[in-house]
């Protein structure tokens, strides 16, 4: 397995949209520039799949957002927000992202996960064992150290926030 980004590598980009959204809203009060995010993640390699995992929360302009992601080149996987008996709400794509990464891995050289969620650190170990380079991209102030340590490479989007924020 190569730990160096090379033009011929086949790469998939998996974006935890909720994780990035909450960080950019709470820290910067801005939105992600998904086009720049995808460009940085691909880094001149052969893009095999780009998937944005999103939540349908019935908020204004959400369909426009989903369409914009598709125009940029993302496949969108949409999950409905769940309301529990106690009134709390939840929506989580962790298992879906992990399953997609493991399923896609045999046909890839690299997987880029765009999330700061430490729950993905075990995925990093598994993919590396399978011979796949695993990269993480997220905003450093909300990224788990466990994830940073587990990935082959980490891109701190905060270091160039003007590029990655609208």
C-alpha positions, -999 to 999 in steps of 0.1 A, spaced: 0 0 0 13 34 -9 10 63 16 16 88 -11 -11 104 -33 -5 95 -69 -25 106 -100 -35 70 -110 -50 62 -77 -87 53 -76 -104 73 -49 -138 75 -33 -149 105 -13 -175 100 15 -189 131 31 -206 132 65 -226 163 57 -242 166 91 -209 165 109 -194 192 87 -225 213 88 -227 215 126 -190 224 128 -192 252 102 -224 266 117 -212 266 153 -176 277 147 -178 299 116 -216 306 110 -209 297 74 -215 268 49 -192 243 33 -180 248 -2 -186 213 -14 -170 219 -48 -137 229 -32 -140 200 -7 -143 175 -35 -115 191 -55 -91 189 -25 -102 153 -17 -97 140 -52 -63 158 -56 -60 149 -93 -67 112 -88 -93 91 -106 -126 97 -88 -146 65 -85 -174 76 -63 -183 108 -44 -211 103 -19 -227 130 3 -247 115 32 -274 140 41 -305 142 63 -339 153 52 -352 176 79 -379 194 59 -360 227 61 -362 255 36 -341 251 5 -330 216 14 -340 202 -20 -319 229 -37 -289 219 -15 -293 182 -25 -296 192 -62 -265 214 -59 -245 185 -45 -255 164 -74 -245 191 -99 -211 192 -83 -207 155 -88 -219 139 -55 -243 111 -53 -266 119 -24 -278 94 1 -307 108 20 -320 97 53 -352 109 70 -348 125 104 -364 102 131 -386 116 159 -387 93 189 -415 88 214 -399 113 239 -398 140 212 -360 138 206 -348 136 170 -319 116 155 -303 109 122 -270 91 118 -252 79 87 -222 63 104 -231 27 97 -241 35 61 -208 53 55 -188 25 70 -207 -2 50 -201 18 17 -164 22 25 -159 -15 32 -180 -24 1 -161 0 -22 -127 -8 -8 -117 -37 -31 -120 -14 -61 -101 15 -46 -66 27 -37 -78 54 -14 -109 64 6 -113 100 18 -138 104 46 -149 139 53 -159 139 90 -144 146 124 -162 118 141 -139 95 160 -163 66 154 -146 62 121 -112 54 136 -118 16 135 -128 19 98 -94 34 92 -76 4 107 -98 -20 88 -93 -3 54 -55 0 59 -54 -38 67 -72 -43 33 -45 -23 16 -65 9 11 -51 43 20 -75 61 43 -76 99 45 -97 121 67 -107 157 61 -125 179 87 -122 210 107 -95 204 134 -113 221 162 -141 194 161 -121 164 150 -114 135 172 -77 129 179 -84 92 176 -95 97 140 -65 119 131 -41 92 145 -59 64 128 -60 79 92 -30 77 69 -34 115 63 -55 142 78 -64 175 61 -74 202 86 -99 223 67 -95 250 94 -60 258 82 -75 270 49 -110 278 60 -114 306 34 -111 280 6 -136 256 21 -163 279 34 -188 300 15 
